[in-house]
Amino acid sequence: MLIPAIRMTGDSGRRGNVIGPRPRREISGYLVEEAAQSENYHTLCERLGYDPSTA
């Protein structure tokens, strides 16, 4: 298997040889508050079809 042998630019920094869904990382209360107040965040979520709630 070559996946662990090749390091790509833009690597997410996550470790492991398995490609697949991973558990969500915990989001700090500070970041949740910042996102709720960010007009740009809501605009981006709308453009990409994402749910802007981080809960």
PDB file with SEQRES, HELIX, SHEET and CRYST1 records, atoms N, CA, C and O in Angstrom:
SEQRES   1 A   55  MET LEU ILE PRO ALA ILE ARG MET THR GLY ASP SER GLY          
SEQRES   2 A   55  ARG ARG GLY ASN VAL ILE GLY PRO ARG PRO ARG ARG GLU          
SEQRES   3 A   55  ILE SER GLY TYR LEU VAL GLU GLU ALA ALA GLN SER GLU          
SEQRES   4 A   55  ASN TYR HIS THR LEU CYS GLU ARG LEU GLY TYR ASP PRO          
SEQRES   5 A   55  SER THR ALA                                                  
HELIX    1 AA1 ILE A    3  ALA A    5  5                                   3    
HELIX    2 AA2 GLY A   29  GLN A   37  1                                   9    
HELIX    3 AA3 GLU A   39  LEU A   48  1                                  10    
CRYST1    1.000    1.000    1.000  90.00  90.00  90.00 P 1           1          
ATOM      1  N   MET A   1       0.853  -1.172   0.000  1.00  0.00           N  
ATOM      2  CA  MET A   1       0.000   0.000   0.000  1.00  0.00           C  
ATOM      3  C   MET A   1       0.897   1.233   0.000  1.00  0.00           C  
ATOM      4  O   MET A   1       1.809   1.335   0.821  1.00  0.00           O  
ATOM      5  N   LEU A   2       0.650   2.164  -0.906  1.00  0.00           N  
ATOM      6  CA  LEU A   2       1.483   3.351  -1.042  1.00  0.00           C  
ATOM      7  C   LEU A   2       0.965   4.558  -0.276  1.00  0.00           C  
ATOM      8  O   LEU A   2       1.692   5.540  -0.126  1.00  0.00           O  
ATOM      9  N   ILE A   3      -0.253   4.514   0.206  1.00  0.00           N  
ATOM     10  CA  ILE A   3      -0.842   5.697   0.835  1.00  0.00           C  
ATOM     11  C   ILE A   3       0.050   6.264   1.940  1.00  0.00           C  
ATOM     12  O   ILE A   3       0.304   7.468   1.931  1.00  0.00           O  
ATOM     13  N   PRO A   4       0.539   5.465   2.891  1.00  0.00           N  
ATOM     14  CA  PRO A   4       1.363   6.070   3.933  1.00  0.00           C  
ATOM     15  C   PRO A   4       2.751   6.493   3.435  1.00  0.00           C  
ATOM     16  O   PRO A   4       3.439   7.258   4.111  1.00  0.00           O  
ATOM     17  N   ALA A   5       3.165   6.008   2.270  1.00  0.00           N  
ATOM     18  CA  ALA A   5       4.499   6.304   1.768  1.00  0.00           C  
ATOM     19  C   ALA A   5       4.579   7.649   1.054  1.00  0.00           C  
ATOM     20  O   ALA A   5       5.662   8.214   0.905  1.00  0.00           O  
ATOM     21  N   ILE A   6       3.446   8.154   0.619  1.00  0.00           N  
ATOM     22  CA  ILE A   6       3.425   9.398  -0.147  1.00  0.00           C  
ATOM     23  C   ILE A   6       2.803  10.499   0.692  1.00  0.00           C  
ATOM     24  O   ILE A   6       1.657  10.382   1.128  1.00  0.00           O  
ATOM     25  N   ARG A   7       3.553  11.565   0.918  1.00  0.00           N  
ATOM     26  CA  ARG A   7       3.040  12.699   1.680  1.00  0.00           C  
ATOM     27  C   ARG A   7       2.651  13.799   0.689  1.00  0.00           C  
ATOM     28  O   ARG A   7       3.475  14.241  -0.112  1.00  0.00           O  
ATOM     29  N   MET A   8       1.417  14.225   0.749  1.00  0.00           N  
ATOM     30  CA  MET A   8       0.915  15.202  -0.202  1.00  0.00           C  
ATOM     31  C   MET A   8       0.861  16.592   0.422  1.00  0.00           C  
ATOM     32  O   MET A   8       0.681  16.742   1.631  1.00  0.00           O  
ATOM     33  N   THR A   9       1.019  17.597  -0.424  1.00  0.00           N  
ATOM     34  CA  THR A   9       0.823  18.968   0.012  1.00  0.00           C  
ATOM     35  C   THR A   9      -0.644  19.140   0.379  1.00  0.00           C  
ATOM     36  O   THR A   9      -1.523  18.630  -0.316  1.00  0.00           O  
ATOM     37  N   GLY A  10      -0.910  19.850   1.457  1.00  0.00           N  
ATOM     38  CA  GLY A  10      -2.290  20.035   1.884  1.00  0.00           C  
ATOM     39  C   GLY A  10      -2.789  18.903   2.751  1.00  0.00           C  
ATOM     40  O   GLY A  10      -3.984  18.824   3.036  1.00  0.00           O  
ATOM     41  N   ASP A  11      -1.894  18.020   3.177  1.00  0.00           N  
ATOM     42  CA  ASP A  11      -2.259  16.927   4.065  1.00  0.00           C  
ATOM     43  C   ASP A  11      -2.956  17.508   5.289  1.00  0.00           C  
ATOM     44  O   ASP A  11      -2.489  18.498   5.851  1.00  0.00           O  
ATOM     45  N   SER A  12      -4.053  16.915   5.704  1.00  0.00           N  
ATOM     46  CA  SER A  12      -4.854  17.459   6.802  1.00  0.00           C  
ATOM     47  C   SER A  12      -4.138  17.367   8.138  1.00  0.00           C  
ATOM     48  O   SER A  12      -4.552  18.010   9.104  1.00  0.00           O  
ATOM     49  N   GLY A  13      -3.082  16.588   8.210  1.00  0.00           N  
ATOM     50  CA  GLY A  13      -2.376  16.432   9.479  1.00  0.00           C  
ATOM     51  C   GLY A  13      -2.886  15.259  10.290  1.00  0.00           C  
ATOM     52  O   GLY A  13      -2.299  14.906  11.313  1.00  0.00           O  
ATOM     53  N   ARG A  14      -3.972  14.655   9.845  1.00  0.00           N  
ATOM     54  CA  ARG A  14      -4.481  13.484  10.561  1.00  0.00           C  
ATOM     55  C   ARG A  14      -3.583  12.298  10.271  1.00  0.00           C  
ATOM     56  O   ARG A  14      -2.973  12.203   9.206  1.00  0.00           O  
ATOM     57  N   ARG A  15      -3.515  11.429  11.202  1.00  0.00           N  
ATOM     58  CA  ARG A  15      -2.640  10.268  11.063  1.00  0.00           C  
ATOM     59  C   ARG A  15      -3.462   8.996  10.886  1.00  0.00           C  
ATOM     60  O   ARG A  15      -4.615   8.929  11.313  1.00  0.00           O  
ATOM     61  N   GLY A  16      -2.885   8.026  10.277  1.00  0.00           N  
ATOM     62  CA  GLY A  16      -3.534   6.736  10.107  1.00  0.00           C  
ATOM     63  C   GLY A  16      -3.458   6.278   8.667  1.00  0.00           C  
ATOM     64  O   GLY A  16      -3.374   7.101   7.756  1.00  0.00           O  
ATOM     65  N   ASN A  17      -3.485   4.991   8.456  1.00  0.00           N  
ATOM     66  CA  ASN A  17      -3.386   4.415   7.124  1.00  0.00           C  
ATOM     67  C   ASN A  17      -4.751   4.148   6.497  1.00  0.00           C  
ATOM     68  O   ASN A  17      -4.821   3.759   5.331  1.00  0.00           O  
ATOM     69  N   VAL A  18      -5.825   4.347   7.237  1.00  0.00           N  
ATOM     70  CA  VAL A  18      -7.151   4.036   6.746  1.00  0.00           C  
ATOM     71  C   VAL A  18      -7.812   5.306   6.229  1.00  0.00           C  
ATOM     72  O   VAL A  18      -7.863   6.319   6.925  1.00  0.00           O  
ATOM     73  N   ILE A  19      -8.319   5.239   4.992  1.00  0.00           N  
ATOM     74  CA  ILE A  19      -9.065   6.358   4.427  1.00  0.00           C  
ATOM     75  C   ILE A  19     -10.534   6.092   4.707  1.00  0.00           C  
ATOM     76  O   ILE A  19     -11.069   5.054   4.318  1.00  0.00           O  
ATOM     77  N   GLY A  20     -11.176   7.018   5.373  1.00  0.00           N  
ATOM     78  CA  GLY A  20     -12.582   6.842   5.688  1.00  0.00           C  
ATOM     79  C   GLY A  20     -13.049   7.910   6.645  1.00  0.00           C  
ATOM     80  O   GLY A  20     -12.259   8.748   7.079  1.00  0.00           O  
ATOM     81  N   PRO A  21     -14.329   7.890   6.979  1.00  0.00           N  
ATOM     82  CA  PRO A  21     -14.867   8.886   7.901  1.00  0.00           C  
ATOM     83  C   PRO A  21     -14.165   8.812   9.256  1.00  0.00           C  
ATOM     84  O   PRO A  21     -13.803   7.737   9.734  1.00  0.00           O  
ATOM     85  N   ARG A  22     -13.990   9.953   9.839  1.00  0.00           N  
ATOM     86  CA  ARG A  22     -13.379  10.042  11.168  1.00  0.00           C  
ATOM     87  C   ARG A  22     -14.358  10.755  12.088  1.00  0.00           C  
ATOM     88  O   ARG A  22     -15.219  11.500  11.621  1.00  0.00           O  
ATOM     89  N   PRO A  23     -14.234  10.536  13.381  1.00  0.00           N  
ATOM     90  CA  PRO A  23     -15.120  11.260  14.296  1.00  0.00           C  
ATOM     91  C   PRO A  23     -14.846  12.760  14.223  1.00  0.00           C  
ATOM     92  O   PRO A  23     -13.710  13.182  14.005  1.00  0.00           O  
ATOM     93  N   ARG A  24     -15.897  13.560  14.406  1.00  0.00           N  
ATOM     94  CA  ARG A  24     -15.725  15.010  14.401  1.00  0.00           C  
ATOM     95  C   ARG A  24     -14.852  15.433  15.560  1.00  0.00           C  
ATOM     96  O   ARG A  24     -14.891  14.846  16.641  1.00  0.00           O  
ATOM     97  N   ARG A  25     -14.079  16.446  15.318  1.00  0.00           N  
ATOM     98  CA  ARG A  25     -13.274  17.022  16.388  1.00  0.00           C  
ATOM     99  C   ARG A  25     -14.161  17.942  17.221  1.00  0.00           C  
ATOM    100  O   ARG A  25     -15.115  18.530  16.713  1.00  0.00           O  
ATOM    101  N   GLU A  26     -13.840  18.056  18.489  1.00  0.00           N  
ATOM    102  CA  GLU A  26     -14.593  18.935  19.373  1.00  0.00           C  
ATOM    103  C   GLU A  26     -14.355  20.387  18.951  1.00  0.00           C  
ATOM    104  O   GLU A  26     -13.234  20.772  18.620  1.00  0.00           O  
ATOM    105  N   ILE A  27     -15.415  21.176  18.967  1.00  0.00           N  
ATOM    106  CA  ILE A  27     -15.321  22.583  18.604  1.00  0.00           C  
ATOM    107  C   ILE A  27     -15.420  23.413  19.877  1.00  0.00           C  
ATOM    108  O   ILE A  27     -16.354  23.248  20.662  1.00  0.00           O  
ATOM    109  N   SER A  28     -14.463  24.297  20.078  1.00  0.00           N  
ATOM    110  CA  SER A  28     -14.457  25.108  21.291  1.00  0.00           C  
ATOM    111  C   SER A  28     -15.638  26.074  21.299  1.00  0.00           C  
ATOM    112  O   SER A  28     -16.136  26.478  20.248  1.00  0.00           O  
ATOM    113  N   GLY A  29     -16.072  26.433  22.491  1.00  0.00           N  
ATOM    114  CA  GLY A  29     -17.157  27.396  22.645  1.00  0.00           C  
ATOM    115  C   GLY A  29     -16.811  28.724  21.999  1.00  0.00           C  
ATOM    116  O   GLY A  29     -17.680  29.395  21.442  1.00  0.00           O  
ATOM    117  N   TYR A  30     -15.547  29.103  22.074  1.00  0.00           N  
ATOM    118  CA  TYR A  30     -15.084  30.348  21.464  1.00  0.00           C  
ATOM    119  C   TYR A  30     -15.319  30.327  19.956  1.00  0.00           C  
ATOM    120  O   TYR A  30     -15.797  31.309  19.389  1.00  0.00           O  
ATOM    121  N   LEU A  31     -14.986  29.214  19.303  1.00  0.00           N  
ATOM    122  CA  LEU A  31     -15.151  29.109  17.850  1.00  0.00           C  
ATOM    123  C   LEU A  31     -16.629  29.095  17.467  1.00  0.00           C  
ATOM    124  O   LEU A  31     -17.011  29.703  16.467  1.00  0.00           O  
ATOM    125  N   VAL A  32     -17.456  28.417  18.240  1.00  0.00           N  
ATOM    126  CA  VAL A  32     -18.899  28.388  17.983  1.00  0.00           C  
ATOM    127  C   VAL A  32     -19.456  29.806  18.049  1.00  0.00           C  
ATOM    128  O   VAL A  32     -20.255  30.204  17.201  1.00  0.00           O  
ATOM    129  N   GLU A  33     -19.036  30.560  19.050  1.00  0.00           N  
ATOM    130  CA  GLU A  33     -19.494  31.939  19.218  1.00  0.00           C  
ATOM    131  C   GLU A  33     -19.031  32.820  18.057  1.00  0.00           C  
ATOM    132  O   GLU A  33     -19.803  33.628  17.542  1.00  0.00           O  
ATOM    133  N   GLU A  34     -17.793  32.665  17.655  1.00  0.00           N  
ATOM    134  CA  GLU A  34     -17.257  33.440  16.526  1.00  0.00           C  
ATOM    135  C   GLU A  34     -18.020  33.129  15.243  1.00  0.00           C  
ATOM    136  O   GLU A  34     -18.355  34.040  14.486  1.00  0.00           O  
ATOM    137  N   ALA A  35     -18.295  31.861  14.994  1.00  0.00           N  
ATOM    138  CA  ALA A  35     -19.010  31.460  13.780  1.00  0.00           C  
ATOM    139  C   ALA A  35     -20.429  32.028  13.773  1.00  0.00           C  
ATOM    140  O   ALA A  35     -20.916  32.479  12.736  1.00  0.00           O  
ATOM    141  N   ALA A  36     -21.084  32.004  14.925  1.00  0.00           N  
ATOM    142  CA  ALA A  36     -22.459  32.504  15.017  1.00  0.00           C  
ATOM    143  C   ALA A  36     -22.527  33.991  14.687  1.00  0.00           C  
ATOM    144  O   ALA A  36     -23.554  34.471  14.206  1.00  0.00           O  
ATOM    145  N   GLN A  37     -21.447  34.721  14.938  1.00  0.00           N  
ATOM    146  CA  GLN A  37     -21.426  36.168  14.719  1.00  0.00           C  
ATOM    147  C   GLN A  37     -20.804  36.565  13.380  1.00  0.00           C  
ATOM    148  O   GLN A  37     -20.764  37.749  13.047  1.00  0.00           O  
ATOM    149  N   SER A  38     -20.323  35.600  12.618  1.00  0.00           N  
ATOM    150  CA  SER A  38     -19.597  35.901  11.388  1.00  0.00           C  
ATOM    151  C   SER A  38     -20.514  35.907  10.166  1.00  0.00           C  
ATOM    152  O   SER A  38     -21.060  34.874   9.780  1.00  0.00           O  
ATOM    153  N   GLU A  39     -20.673  37.079   9.570  1.00  0.00           N  
ATOM    154  CA  GLU A  39     -21.469  37.194   8.346  1.00  0.00           C  
ATOM    155  C   GLU A  39     -20.820  36.391   7.213  1.00  0.00           C  
ATOM    156  O   GLU A  39     -21.516  35.742   6.431  1.00  0.00           O  
ATOM    157  N   ASN A  40     -19.499  36.437   7.129  1.00  0.00           N  
ATOM    158  CA  ASN A  40     -18.786  35.698   6.075  1.00  0.00           C  
ATOM    159  C   ASN A  40     -18.978  34.187   6.212  1.00  0.00           C  
ATOM    160  O   ASN A  40     -19.129  33.485   5.212  1.00  0.00           O  
ATOM    161  N   TYR A  41     -18.973  33.692   7.439  1.00  0.00           N  
ATOM    162  CA  TYR A  41     -19.188  32.266   7.672  1.00  0.00           C  
ATOM    163  C   TYR A  41     -20.570  31.849   7.168  1.00  0.00           C  
ATOM    164  O   TYR A  41     -20.709  30.825   6.500  1.00  0.00           O  
ATOM    165  N   HIS A  42     -21.596  32.654   7.493  1.00  0.00           N  
ATOM    166  CA  HIS A  42     -22.953  32.325   7.059  1.00  0.00           C  
ATOM    167  C   HIS A  42     -23.092  32.423   5.544  1.00  0.00           C  
ATOM    168  O   HIS A  42     -23.792  31.612   4.937  1.00  0.00           O  
ATOM    169  N   THR A  43     -22.444  33.391   4.934  1.00  0.00           N  
ATOM    170  CA  THR A  43     -22.468  33.527   3.479  1.00  0.00           C  
ATOM    171  C   THR A  43     -21.819  32.309   2.823  1.00  0.00           C  
ATOM    172  O   THR A  43     -22.344  31.770   1.850  1.00  0.00           O  
ATOM    173  N   LEU A  44     -20.689  31.885   3.354  1.00  0.00           N  
ATOM    174  CA  LEU A  44     -19.992  30.718   2.812  1.00  0.00           C  
ATOM    175  C   LEU A  44     -20.842  29.458   2.962  1.00  0.00           C  
ATOM    176  O   LEU A  44     -20.947  28.663   2.027  1.00  0.00           O  
ATOM    177  N   CYS A  45     -21.444  29.274   4.129  1.00  0.00           N  
ATOM    178  CA  CYS A  45     -22.292  28.096   4.340  1.00  0.00           C  
ATOM    179  C   CYS A  45     -23.454  28.082   3.356  1.00  0.00           C  
ATOM    180  O   CYS A  45     -23.798  27.036   2.807  1.00  0.00           O  
ATOM    181  N   GLU A  46     -24.055  29.246   3.137  1.00  0.00           N  
ATOM    182  CA  GLU A  46     -25.169  29.335   2.194  1.00  0.00           C  
ATOM    183  C   GLU A  46     -24.714  28.974   0.783  1.00  0.00           C  
ATOM    184  O   GLU A  46     -25.398  28.242   0.068  1.00  0.00           O  
ATOM    185  N   ARG A  47     -23.564  29.490   0.395  1.00  0.00           N  
ATOM    186  CA  ARG A  47     -23.042  29.234  -0.957  1.00  0.00           C  
ATOM    187  C   ARG A  47     -22.727  27.756  -1.168  1.00  0.00           C  
ATOM    188  O   ARG A  47     -22.946  27.217  -2.253  1.00  0.00           O  
ATOM    189  N   LEU A  48     -22.211  27.104  -0.124  1.00  0.00           N  
ATOM    190  CA  LEU A  48     -21.820  25.698  -0.251  1.00  0.00           C  
ATOM    191  C   LEU A  48     -22.933  24.724   0.131  1.00  0.00           C  
ATOM    192  O   LEU A  48     -22.774  23.511  -0.011  1.00  0.00           O  
ATOM    193  N   GLY A  49     -24.057  25.249   0.614  1.00  0.00           N  
ATOM    194  CA  GLY A  49     -25.172  24.382   0.991  1.00  0.00           C  
ATOM    195  C   GLY A  49     -24.934  23.685   2.315  1.00  0.00           C  
ATOM    196  O   GLY A  49     -25.477  22.606   2.553  1.00  0.00           O  
ATOM    197  N   TYR A  50     -24.125  24.290   3.185  1.00  0.00           N  
ATOM    198  CA  TYR A  50     -23.844  23.691   4.496  1.00  0.00           C  
ATOM    199  C   TYR A  50     -24.805  24.235   5.544  1.00  0.00           C  
ATOM    200  O   TYR A  50     -25.317  25.346   5.410  1.00  0.00           O  
ATOM    201  N   ASP A  51     -25.040  23.466   6.562  1.00  0.00           N  
ATOM    202  CA  ASP A  51     -25.804  23.915   7.719  1.00  0.00           C  
ATOM    203  C   ASP A  51     -24.841  24.725   8.588  1.00  0.00           C  
ATOM    204  O   ASP A  51     -23.834  24.186   9.046  1.00  0.00           O  
ATOM    205  N   PRO A  52     -25.128  25.996   8.822  1.00  0.00           N  
ATOM    206  CA  PRO A  52     -24.179  26.824   9.568  1.00  0.00           C  
ATOM    207  C   PRO A  52     -24.106  26.510  11.064  1.00  0.00           C  
ATOM    208  O   PRO A  52     -23.227  27.024  11.757  1.00  0.00           O  
ATOM    209  N   SER A  53     -25.002  25.688  11.561  1.00  0.00           N  
ATOM    210  CA  SER A  53     -24.914  25.353  12.988  1.00  0.00           C  
ATOM    211  C   SER A  53     -23.720  24.436  13.202  1.00  0.00           C  
ATOM    212  O   SER A  53     -23.488  23.509  12.426  1.00  0.00           O  
ATOM    213  N   THR A  54     -22.991  24.696  14.227  1.00  0.00           N  
ATOM    214  CA  THR A  54     -21.798  23.885  14.516  1.00  0.00           C  
ATOM    215  C   THR A  54     -22.060  22.871  15.626  1.00  0.00           C  
ATOM    216  O   THR A  54     -21.152  22.151  16.041  1.00  0.00           O  
ATOM    217  N   ALA A  55     -23.283  22.816  16.099  1.00  0.00           N  
ATOM    218  CA  ALA A  55     -23.629  21.904  17.185  1.00  0.00           C  
ATOM    219  C   ALA A  55     -23.803  20.496  16.668  1.00  0.00           C  
ATOM    220  O   ALA A  55     -24.097  19.586  17.443  1.00  0.00           O  
TER     221      ALA A  55                                                      
END                                                                             
